[in-house]
Amino acid sequence: MSNSEISRSWLLVNAMRDELFDPAAKSRADEIILDVEDAVDPKFKPEALQKVIGWLSKNGNSAWVRINDYTTDFWRHDLDGLKGIPGLKGVMLAKTETASQITETYAALGSTLPVIALVESALGIEDAREIASAKGAFRLAFGSGDYRRDTGTSADDLAMAYPRSRLVVASRIGNLPGPIDGPTVGSNHSVLKEKSELAVALGMTGKLCLDTDQLTVINEIICPTVADVTWAHDFITDFEARGRVIRDGSDLPRLGRAEKIMKLAKAFNIAPR
């Protein structure tokens, strides 16, 4: 698993399918999210939560948990059950619409574990800046399917550019890592590659996924290329060799980009040519 701030692939796992927990943890996913929200029928949610708590309580197991949204009775039940569980890395709050929902979730967990705000509605997108600045907010994520249902927006790239870009801008203002894009449904790798490239182009730095078969593509696309790493390595080497002297106005922006690339390269074990 990589540092969660730069994690690329976020694998959602149905919390009722506890036989999938171990394989998910051993997969290529940077992070796994055990899902007790949309993936689980309401009458099975208490059972699903117990499966999650049981698995997280075993030595060495760790994961994020997507909990039910703040407006439901399940929200408090989820938090009461999860608080203090050793393997819990943090929670993803479904259908986040206000900053207060994040701060209350964070406080209910003991103000020690991070909260990912899953933004899935028009209101959530419009209030993304406040959500990103809320105490306890760790990253923003895009619930693209529910957003389309809420707004009537098509899945067209142009139609979906606004909410994605708004999450990117809000994350920057809130001093958060880049947001996590919604999942791409289906097994077509060329489509997944195209959607992942679009997310990167817009400034997103992670992607939700529903199937382990998608992980290799996501990890490859949301990652510096060898060419990027080679450029960054060469630029920093040259910059150091000339005593870190600034020659013109482009040096500092390029240095910032190069340092960011090399940080990711180190984390994901990508060597320059």
Protein Blocks (a to p, Z undefined) as FASTA:
>chain_A
ZZfklofbdcdddfklmmlmmmmmmmmbfbdcddfklmpcfklmmmmmmmmmmmmmpghi
acddddddfkbmklmmmmmmmgopaklnbdcdehiabfklmmmmmmmnoopaccddddfb
fklmmmmmmmmmpghiabdcddfklmmmmnopafbfklmmmmmmmmmmmmmmnopacddd
dddedjbfklmmmmmmmmmmnopabdcdfbfklmmmmmmmnccdfklmmmmmmmmmmmmm
noopafblmlmmmmmmmmmmmmmmmmnopacZZ
